Amino acid sequence: MTELLTAAQMRAIEQAAIESGEVTGLELMERAGRGVVEAILEEWPEMALTTQKAVVLCGPGNNGGDGFVVARLLKERGWEVEVFLYGEVEKLPPDAKVNCERWLEMGAVFSYDTLDRDHLLDDFNIRIDAIFGTGLSRPLEGEALDFCNLVHRSAPTVCIDVPSGFCSDSGRALVPSPFLWGPGTDPLIVSFETAKTGHFLAQCSEMVEGVVVCEIGLEEYCIQLNNKEVVKMVGEFVSTCQKHFITDNKYDHGHTLILSGPAGRTGAARLAARGALRIGAGLVSLACPQEAMAENAAQLTAIMLSSVEDAEALHAVLQDERINALCIGPALGLDARAVGLVAAALGAEEHRAAPEPRGGEKRPPVGAGRALPGGTAGRKIVLDADALSILSKEPILFEALH
């Protein structure tokens, strides 16, 4: 399980570690800066083979302090580094000011006012965004917005904690008209100890593939605080879910239809329906006989229900072209109704609802009914369990497989 923390939770963890006396704020800042440099060299190993030109854009808080550490460590590797500060050195928080002074022993700090757009875009191999981190909660405007806008049009860019101008809790862009990274400019985001909730929400989620988590020695304090107050969020969905963008409609992510068996045999279909929802289907429907509606409704939320008694009813449901994935078979049964449903799903000829065979009698062949056109058009179909058994006994249905 992956934990996704809010900005307040992460600050509480850092404070607990500092108050324990086992680490200082300066040490945490040093570890963070070193983690950023390691992430850069792992992402672009070719940069380790020669010297590069980097620009570090620092903000007025501790995120800027991390940036000064990164600048110093890159300079020690022989890189050419320029540092620009949005704010004033005298007003930096204590730890950030110390690291700024350490950098000043190696190079200059330029004012934001002197930063030229063309210089930023053309004269550096990489850009480090250390302007605003997890503490940003108010909308940007004026010079701050201009500064961030320059960064958001650059590549490659590394963002410390979160891209400047985004809320680390909600993932929202904190500007009147959200700015997003242009094509091919998605940044590498370096987060510390855990990912943050905002990395996977709203506009920021569009950059989720670029999040790298660096450990800075706070795992023990994460565990301690979690036992008291931090709500754990299951993060498996981050790697398995299809990403949902803020402008998407649910149908952009597909409508899945699951066929259920009769009353008393509905559990497998419900598991399949929940699975489809969990992996990112925009909408999931479960179709079952009328007798099983109450049974399914009592145990499902966020999944739609429809009554499908026979092949004719399934054919009618499948007229909705937005249904683009179909699962049929789990606990469906092997009776005439089930055979007819499989035939309708495959677009084969309808199997007449005939009485169950007795003794040595054989069920009428599938071809005894009329055609049901277009059952498979444009749809992905999963045939499972009882549907496979039906296929093994019905050659015409087997031949209908696409």
N, C-alpha and C positions, 0 to 999 in steps of 0.2 A: 504494500500500500504506500502511495506517495502522499505526503502532506503538503498542502498548499496554504501558505500563511498570509495573513494580512500584514500591512505595514506596522500596525500597532503591536501585533503579536511578535513580529521580528524585533522591534525595538525593545519589547519587554524581555525577550530572550537575551539580547545583547547586554541590557542593563543588568540582568541577573548574573551573567558571566563576569561583568566588570566588578559588581559588588562582591562577588565571591573572592576577589583578590588574585585569582589565577590568571587573569589576562587584563590588559589595559586597552583603552580605546585606540591608542596608537598602534598596539600590536595587532588588533583586529583590522585596522585600516591597512597595515602593512601586508597582512595575509590576503586581504581582499585585492589589493593592487597586484600582488604576485599571482593570484589566481587569474586575474584578467590577462596578464602577460602570458601565462601558460596556456590559456584558452586561445589566445591569438595565434601562438606558434603551433598549437595542435590543429586549428582550423586551416591555417595557411602555412604548412611546414616549409614551403619554399622561402618564406620570409626569414627563417632561421639561418639560411645559407649565406646571406649577405646583409649589408646594412640597408636600412630603409629610411624613408622620410615620413614622420608621423606628426600629426597635430592633435593636441589634447585640449578639449574645450571644457573648462572647469566652471562650476556654478558656485553659488555663495554658501553652500552647506557642506555637510560631510561627504556627499557624493563628489563634490569638487576635491575634497581631501583625498579620496581614492584616486582621482585623476592625477594629482600631483605625485602620488606614489608610482603610478603607471609611467608617468613621464620620466621620473628618475631612473626606474629600472630599465626602461628602453634606452635611455641615454647611456647607462652603464654597459649596455650591449653594443655600443658604438653607433646607435641610430642617430640621425638628425631629428631633433624634436623641437617643436614650437608649442608654447602653452599660451592660451588666451583665457582670460578670466572675465566672467560676467559678475561684477560686484567689485568690492574693495578688499584688499588684503587685510587691512586693519579690522574689518568686520567679520572675518571668517571665524567659525567655531574654533575652540582651542586646539583640538587635534588636527583639524584641517589647516590651521595657521602654521602649526609646527611643520607639517609636511610641505607647505608652501615655502617656508623659510629654507627647508632642506633643498628644495628644488632651486631656489634662488642662488644657492651656492654653486649651481651647475649651469644655469641658464636664466633667461629673462622671462617675465610674465607680462604679456601684452594685454592691453585693454580690449574689450569687445568692440569698442568704437573703431579700432584700427583694423578689424578683420575684413578682408576683401573677399567677396564671393568667388571671384575667379581664382584667387590665390588658394582658397579652401578646396575648390573642386579640382584644380589642375596640378597643384604643386606637391601633393602628398600621396604616398602609397596607401595610407590608412588613416582613419579619423576615429578619435576616441570621444564618445559622448559621455561626459561626466558633469553635465549641467544640473539637471534635476533628477532626483532618485525617487525612493519610495515615500518621501515626505511630502511630495507635491499633491495638493488637494484642491487648489483654487485655479480657475481658468487663467490662461496666459494671455497677456496683451502687451502692446508696446514693444519695447526693446527686447524683452524676454521672448516674446513670440517671434520676433525677427531672427534672433539668435538661433532658436530651435529650428526655424524654417530652413536656415542655411544647412544645418546638419541633416535634415530629413531629405535633402536632395543630393546626398553624397553617397559614394560607395567606393571601397568597402568601409563600413562603419561598425564600430563596436560600442554597444550601449551598456553602461554599468547600471545594474539593477533593473532598469526599465527604460525604454526610449523616452527621452525628455519630452514632456508635454502630454504624457499619458498617465492616468491614475493607476497605481499598482494594485489597488483593490478592485476596481470596477473594469479596468481595461479601456475606459473611455478616453478619447482625445479631449484634453481640456483647453479647447480653443473654440471660438464662435463657429467657424467652418472647419470641421476636422481635416487636418492634413494627414496624408498617408504617404508611405514611402512609394516612390515611383517604381515602375517596372525594372526588375533586376537590381534593386537597391535594398532589398530586405537586409536588416542588420543582424549581426551576431549579438544576442543579448546574454550578458553574464550576470547570473543571480547567485546569491550566496546562501549556502546551507540548504535552502529549499527553494523551489519555484514559488512565485506569488500568485494569488488568485487572479489578478488582473492579466497575467500572461495568457490566460485561456478564455478571456471574456471580451466581448465587443470588438472594437477595431484592433486592439493589441493582439487578439487571437490570430489575426492573419499573419503574424510573425512567429507563431508558436514553434515552428520547426527550427527556429534559430536560437532556442534557449539552451544555455549551458549552465549547469549548477556546479559551483565550486564549494568544496567544504572548507570552512575556516575555523574548525574546532569547536563548534557550538552544539554538536549533536546531543551531548549529555544534557545541556540546558533545554534543548528542544523537548526532550523526553520528560524532564522534570516539569516544565511548564504545561506540557500537554496533559499531564495527569491532573492538573488543577483547572485549567481554563480553556485551553485551545481546542476548538472543535476540529476533528480530523475530517478531511475531505478525501474521498476515494479518488485517487489520481489516475487509476488505470484507464479511465475514460479518455484521458488526455492522449494516450498513445493508440487507443483503439477506435475512438469515435471519429467519424467523418466530421471535419470542421464545419461549423455553422457560422456563416458570416452575418453581420448585422443587417445586411440588405436582403438576405435570402427569404424566400417563401418556403413553407414546410414541404411543398411538393417538389422543390428543387433537390431535395434529398430522398425522393422516392416514396411511393406508397406500397407497402407490403401487405399482402393478404394471406392469412394463415387459415387453412381448413381444419376444423375441429371435428372430433368424433361425437357420438351421441352422449347423453347424460351418463355420468359415471366413468367416462373415458375422455376427459377433456384436459387432463393435466399436461400431457406432452405438448399439446398445441399451445397452451398458455406459456410454457417454458420457451417454445420457439418464438412466440410473439414478443415476450419480454426480451429475448436475445436480439431480435431484429431492432427493437427500440433502442437497446443499449448500444449497439454498434453504429447507430447514427441514422436509421431510417427516419424520414421526416414525419411519417404517419404510418401507423400499423392498425390493421383491422383483423378481427377474428370472426370467421363465418362458421356458424354451427346450426344444428337443427333447433327448432323453436323450443323443444323440451329441455335443451341444455343452456338456454339463454340466461336463466336466473343463476345457474351454477357458475357460469363464467363471469357474469356481471358482479357477483358477490366477491370475486377475488381479483378483479382487474381494475386498474386505473390507468389513464392515459392511452388506453387501447380501445378502439371503437369496436362495436359488435354489430353483426348483421345476421339475419335469419336466412339460412340456405338449407332448404329441405332436400333438394334433388338437383339433378343436372340442369334442368330447365332454369331453376333459380340461380345457379352458379353462372350459367351463360348470361343471364340478365345482369348480374353484378359485374361480370367481366366486360360489359359494354363501356364501363368507365375506363377510358384510356390512361388515366392517371395512375391506375394500378399497374406497376411495372415489374413487380416481383411477386411470385406465388409459391407458397409452400403447401404441399399436400401429402398426407400419408400418416403422420403421427397418430396412432390409435384411431385411425379412420374406420377400420373394420374391413371385412372382405365380402360384404353382402352386395346385393344388386345396386343399392344406393351408392355405395363406395365406388363400385366399378363405373357407374354413370358419372360420378364426379371427376374421376380420373380422366374419363373420355372427354368430358367437357373442358377440363383444364388443358388437355392436349389438342383440342380442336378436332378431335376425331368424331366419328359418327356416334350419336347418342345411343347409349345402351338402354333399352327399354326396362323400366322397372318391372321385372318379372318376379313371380313368387320364388322363394328359395327352393332349389332343387331338392328332391327327396329320393332316397335310395340311390339307384344308379343313373338317375336322370342328369342331363347336362344343362347348364345355363344356356339360354339363347346367345348366339354370337353377337359381338358388339355391332356388327354390320346390319343387324336387324332393324335398326331405327333410322331416323332421318339425320342429315348432316347438321352439325353445329359449327358454322364457319368462324374462323378468326380467333380461336381460343388461345393461341400462343403468340399472336402477332406482337412483336416488340417486347415480349416479357421474358424475364429470366424465371425458370421454374425449377424448384427443388422437389424432387420425388424421394420420399423417405418411407421407411418402415412398411406399413401395409400397402402403400402405393407400389412398392417394389414387388411385393408378393402378387399383387394384381397383374402387374406387367408380365410376371413369369407365367401366368395362366391365360393371358389374353394376347395372342400373337398380333392381332390387328392393332392393339394399343401400343405394343412394343414397336411396331413399324411406324407409328405416329410420332415417335421421338424425333426431335429436331436436333 
